[in-house]
Amino acid sequence: MNLKEMLNLADKIVFEKTGQHLDDLQEAVLRGTIERETYKQIATDFDCSESSVRKVGAELWEILSEQLGEDVSKSNVCSVIHRFKGSNVSNFAQEGVTIANFNICGEARHPPDIPNSHRPNEETVNSKQTETSHQDLSEMPELGAFYDRTPELDTLKTWILQQRSRLIALTGISGIGKTALAAQLVQQIKHEFEYVIWCSLDESYTLDELQHKLIQFFLETANLESPATNQKPLPLIKYLQKYRCLVVLDDIHNFFISGELAGKYKPGYEEYRLFFKQIETLYHQSCFLLIGWEEPREVPQKESQNTPIRSLQITGLDTAAGWEILRDKGLAEIDNYSALIHRYQGNPLWLKSVATLIKELGGCVTELLLDDTILLPEDLKDVLEEQFDRLSEIEKQVMSLLAKENGSVNLGKLLENGRIPPSDLLNALQSLSRRCLIEQQASFYTLLPVLREYIKGFLERTK
């Protein structure tokens, strides 16, 4: 399909839903999206605000989603329209059959006031999709406001759909948006899999329990399709080899023990080490997505290009997305908002917390923000305390050293402290990096300003 054909088809879909053709801005958003422009570029071309483009885009994707029976977004609209054209139009175009409540070859054969009961059943249109896609997303958090992470989504989709990665670790500090990103990803790619399941992990999920849960998921769907067949359970790897499956394990850090370096399994959970190694090395056509503050030690932070195992560390939002959070909290007009976003590293949870504090105090604390003051609301302290309590004693010592410095610290200077043996220091730095609590550039290490402020307060309280 060329650009004109895609626009015409989208126009027909929107008209069937709303009774109105695409307006100029809707067409500009769709045209720009097809031509791989960003919302910012589309806004510049159309001479309007980026927020207006985003709003119109969101409304357009919602209309297309409802009509096509599939979640549509900026990142997948082209493929969805192509797929719809290929699966439906080619089979029925010559006969002029009405598909999904509109006719590709001309006007719809039924007037809009015909009762829904007399119209084609949308479930019939998507019968192939529903017959081959089994999903258990009951434990996946409900999608709320999602702030643009197009590069991360594109990276994950490339790894999963094109490179067929078998194991992906999605890590980042608390509140950075890992779960929200994963939920958005699942919504966009779930129809590419025969089986999709989301598991929110807690301390009770031993490997045996997890495998039993996954196998039961396969068996229940198989028995629904063939109730007369009483299938015996197979080893989990057999299902992963037979079907294209996406398994999401959220809060993976609950497998690991507190008070130790990152990624050390709790007693009774050591079998996961071999399990994840099998997922990496044994042939199958499925993908495991692990989400958490820490990742298994078996997952390398830097991997070769062709490896089936990947790791993506999530960092803060850019200024534009950070401003959307402040706007949603009623602080769209705050002075020097970009400095505030930078000070809190674009962390969505941190920004929401400090924005709520500012709003509830009537904005009077904004003057404090002019001199680089970092505010730590009580709910933010609780979040930081939960993650800080997981650290080993050696990591806490290293964090205390870094907190005493205002900027980056050279490794050589850290080694001169005399209190921490060099081997222990290096292991602690590696662990803190895996926990996403410090930043490294060459041989220099930096503590995030919010963490530095929290640790300073912690040291004062423990004197």
N, C-alpha and C positions, 0 to 999 in steps of 0.2 A: 504494500500500500504506500502511495506517495502522500505528501503532506496534505494535498487538497482532499484526497479520498478519506484520510483520517479525520480531517476537520468536518467533512460532510457527514460522516458516520456519527461522530460525536454530537453534531448538531441535531441529527434525527433522534438520538437517544435522549438528549436534553429536552427536545420539543415534546416527546412522548410523555415525559415525566412532568413538565412544567407548563406545557402549552405555549411556550415561548422559545424562539430561536436563541442561539448564542448571541449575547450582546458584544460590543466591541472589546471590552476589557476581558470577558471570558474567552473570546477567541484569541486575544493577545496572549493570555496566560497559557492556553493550550498550545498555541503555535510556538511560543518561546520554550515551553517544556519539551515539545517534540524536537526542537532544535537544540536541546541541552543547554538552555540558558538558565542562569540562576534567577531567583525572584528579584534580586537587586537589579540585574541586567534588564529583566522584563519591565520593572518599574521605571528605569531610566528611558527605555525605548518608548514607553507609553506616556511618559511625563506624569507619573503619579507616585504616591508614596509606596514604599515596600510593604507596609502593613496592609494597605488596600489590596495589593496583589496577593498577599498571603491569605487574606480573608476570602477573596473571590476564589482562589485556588482551592481552599479547604471546602467551600460550598460546592464547587464543581466536582471535586473528587467524591464527595458524599452522594451527589446525584448519580454519578456514574456507577458508584458502588451498589446503590439500591437497584438500579436498572439491570446491571450485568450480573448481580448475584455474587460478586467477588470484591474484596477490599481493594480499592483503587487509591493510589497516592501519586505524588509527583514523580517518584522514582520508578514506578511500574506501569504508568498509564499507557505507554506505547505498547508494551508487551501484552497487556490485557486486551487492548483494542485489536491488536493483530491476532491474538488467540481467539477472541470472539468472532472476528471476521472469518478466520480459517475453520473453526469448528462448527459454526452455524450457517453463515452466509453461503459458503460453497455448496453445502448440501441442499439448500432450499431456494437459492436465488432464482433458478430457472422456473420453478413452480410458483414463485411469488407468494410463498407462505409467510404469514405473520410470525415473527420471532420476537420473543420477550416483549410482547405488546406493541411492536411496530413492524412495518413492512419495509424491507430493504429496497424492493424494486419499485415502490411507489407509495401511495397513501395507504394508511391502515384500512383494512376491509370493514372493521366495525367502528361505529361512531363512539366517541369517548363516554357516552352515557350508558353503554351496554354494561350490565352488571358484571362484577369481577368473576362470578361463578361461570359466566359464559365465555370468558377469555382464556387464552392458552395458559397453562399452568407453568409458572416459572420454575418449579421443581423439575418439570420434565425437561426444560431447556438445559438445566445443569445436572441431569441425572448421571452422566458419566463422572462428573466431578464428585458428587456426593457418594456414588457407589465405591469409588476408589480412594477416598480420603477419610480416614478415621482420626478423630481428634478428641483429646481430653485436655482441655485448657481450663478446667474448673479451679485449678490452683494458681493460674496466672493472674496477676493484679489487673484490675480494670484499667483500661487506657484512659488517662486523663490528658491534661495539656501536655503536648509534646513539643519540645523546642529543637529547632533544626539541627540534626546531626547527619547531614547528607554524606559527608566523607566516610564516617564510621559505618553507616548503613551500606554504602557502596562496597567498602572493604569486606565486610562480613558476607555480603551476598556473593561477591567474587570468590571468596574462600569456600563458601558452602555450595553454591550452585555451579560454579565453573571449575574450580580446582578440586572439588569433592573432598575437602578436608574432613577428617574423621573425628577430631577432637579439637575444640576451640575453647580457650580460657578467656573470659571477659572480666577484667579486674579493674579496680579503681577504689579510691578512698570512699568512705561512707558518704552518701548523699550526692555523689557525682552524676548519677543517672544511669547506672548499669542496667538495672531491671527495666526501667522505662524504655531504654534503647532496645533491649532484647525483646520486650513485648511488642514494640513497633515492628521489629524485624520479623517476628513470628507471624504477625498479621499480614505482612507483605509476601511471605514466601511459603506459608503453610500449605497452599494448594500444590506445591511442587513435590509434596511427600505423600506417601500412602498412609503413614501413621505419624501423628504428632502428639507429644505428651509433655506437659510442664509439671515438674515436681518441685515444690517448695520444701526444702530439706530442714529437718530439725534433728535433735540429738539422737532420736530413736531409730533413724534410718541406717541400720547396718547394711552391709552389702547384700546379705541374704534377703533382707526385707525389701530392699530396692529392686533386686532381681525378681522377686516374687510379684511385686507390684507391676512391673513392666510386663512380665509374662502373662499375668492375669488380664492386662489390657489387651494383649494380642488375642488371648483365648476368648474373651468375652465378645470381641467384635467378630471373630471367626464363627462362634456359635450363633450369633445373631443372623449371619448370612446363611449358615447351614445348620439349623437347629437339630436336624436328625443326626448330625455327626458329632460324636463326643470325642473331640480331639484330645490327645495326651500332650501335656506340656513338653516342649523341647528346650534345650539349653538356650539362654538368651541370645548368644551369638548367632544361632541358627535363624532366628527371626530377623536379626540385623542384616544377615546375609541375604535372606529371601526377599525382604521388603526394603523400600527406601524410607527410612525413619528419621525423624528429628526428635531428639530427647534433650530437654532443657532441665538442668539441675541448678536451682537457684539457692543462694546462701551456702555455697560449697565450703565456706570457711568453718561451718559448724562441724565438719569432719576433723578439724585440726585442734590441737590442744593449746590452751592459753598458757602464758608464762614460758613458752619455748620459742625458738626461732621459727619463722614463718614456714608453714607447710608440713609440720610434723603431725602425723596422725595420732588421734586419741587411741588409747588401748581398746582393742576390739574392732578397730577400723583399718588396721594395717592392710587388710586384703584388698582395699581399694587401690593400693599401689600396683598390684599385679593386674587388677581389672582394667585400670586406665591404660596400662601398657599393652594389654591385649586389644583394647579398642584402637590403639595406635597401629599395632603391627599386624594383626590378623585381617585378612581380606573381608570386607563387607561394604555395603553401599549406603551406610547410615552416618549420622553426625550427632555427636554429643556436644552440647554447648554448656559450659560450666561458668557460673556467675558468682562472684564473691569478692571479699576484701583480700583474700589470699588465694593462691592457686597451688595445685600439687607441685611438689618439687620435681616431679617427672616432666613437667612442662617447662621447656627452656624459654627464657625471656627473649632470646635472640635465636632464630632458627634459619635454616637454609630455605631457599626459595621453593623447593619441591617437596618439602616435608608434609605429611598428612596431619601434623599437629601444629596448632597456631596459638598465639597469645596476643591479645589486644588490650592495652592499658588505656582506660578512658580518662581524658583530661577535661579541664573546664570548658564551658561554653564561650563562644566569642562574644564581643561586645553587643552585637545586634540581638542575639538570643538572650543575653543577660538583661538587656533593656526590656525585653518582652516580659520577663519575670517581674521586674520592678513596676512595669506598667500594670500588669495583672494585680499587683499589690497596691495599686493606687499611687505609685511614686513616679509616674511618667515625667513629671516636670522637675524632678530633683536636680539640683545643680551638680555639675561634674560627675554625672552618673557613671561615666566610663572608669573613673578612678576607683569608685566604690566596687564596681564589678571586678576590676583588676586586683583590688586588695583582697577580695574573697575568692580569687582564682576562678571565677566563673562557675563555682560550685552551686548547682541549683538549690540544694537544701540550705546551704549557708546563706545564700542571698535571700531566700524566702524567710529565713529566721530573722536576719537583721532588718529586712524590710518590714516585717510585722512589728518589730520593736519600734522602729522609727515611726510607723503609721500610728501605733497605739499611743505613742507619746506626743502625737500631734506635730511631728516633724521638727520639734525643737532641738533634737539631738544632732541634726544635720550639721550644725556649726562645729561639733566635735570632729566631724569627718574631714574637715579642712586641713587638719594638722596630722594626718596619717594615723589618727586614733583608730584602733581596732576594737569594735564592740563585740562582746561575747554574751549573747542572751543565754538564759539558763537552759533552754532546750538544746541549744547548740553545745553548751558545755557537757550536757548529758550524752550527746552523740559522740563527742570527742573522748569523753571518759570511757565509754564502752570500748572504743577501739584502742585507747591507750592502755587499758587494763589487760589487753591480750599480749602485750609486749613482754619479752624476757627482761630480766634485770639488766643484762648487758646492753640491750637495745635502749632501755630507759636512760642508762648512763650516757650513751652516745647522743641521744636526743637532748639531754641536758647540756652536753658540751656544745652542740650546734645552736641551742637556744641562747647561749651567752654571746653569740656572734650576731652582728647585724646583717651580714651578707653571706656570700659563699665562703666556704672554708676548704683550704687545700688539704689533701690527704696527709701530706707531710706534717702539717701542723697538728692534725688529729693524732698522728702517731707519736708526737712529742709529749702527749699529755701525761705519760708515765704511769697512769693508773690502770689502763686497759692493755693487756697483751696484744701485740700486733695481729696475731691470728684471730683472736676473739673480736677485735675491732673490725677486721675485714668481713668476717662472717656476719657481724651485726649490721654493717652497712649494706651488704647484699640482701639481708632479710628485710631491712627497712625499705629498701628500694622495691622489693617484691610486694611489700604492703602498700606501696604508693605513698609513703609518708615523707620521703625526701626526694629531691631532684638531683640528678648528677649530670655534669657537663665536664667531660675529660676527667681530670683528677680532683675536681671541685664538687663539693656537696652543699646543698642549700636546704634549709628547713622552711616550709611554707609559713608566711607571716602569721596566719591564724593559729597554726600549731605552735609557733614560737610564743605567741601571747598566752596560749593556754598553758604551756609548760612552765613559763615564768610564774604564772599564778599558782601552778601545782607546786613548784619549788618553794614559793613563799609560804604556802599552807603547810608544808612538811618540814619547815625549819625547826 
